[in-house]
Amino acid sequence: MLFFAPFLIAAGAFITVAMRPYVTEISAEGDAMLMAWFGAILLCLGVAFLIAGLALVGVRSLMQQQTELLRRAQPERHRD
């Protein structure tokens, strides 16, 4: 996810910016609108991948810290 996010964001931003002059005209053709929507979708998908990847990395880091703490903890000895 984190590997593909920059490529999706870059491609989506490039397509969206490149199609802007063709979409802002009154007589925008269907292909220009389709490409603009495709670029916007790629851009949003890249941002979603980036956020999801960062959230997964954060959760993994928290779980790793908890696991290390549990490994170092001494087991309790029950007195009889």
Buried (B, 14 or more C-beta within 10 A) or exposed (E): BEEEBEEBBEBBBEBBEEBEEBBEEEEBEEEBEEBBBBBBBBBEBBBEBBEEBEEEEEEEEEEEEEEEEEEEEEEEEEEE
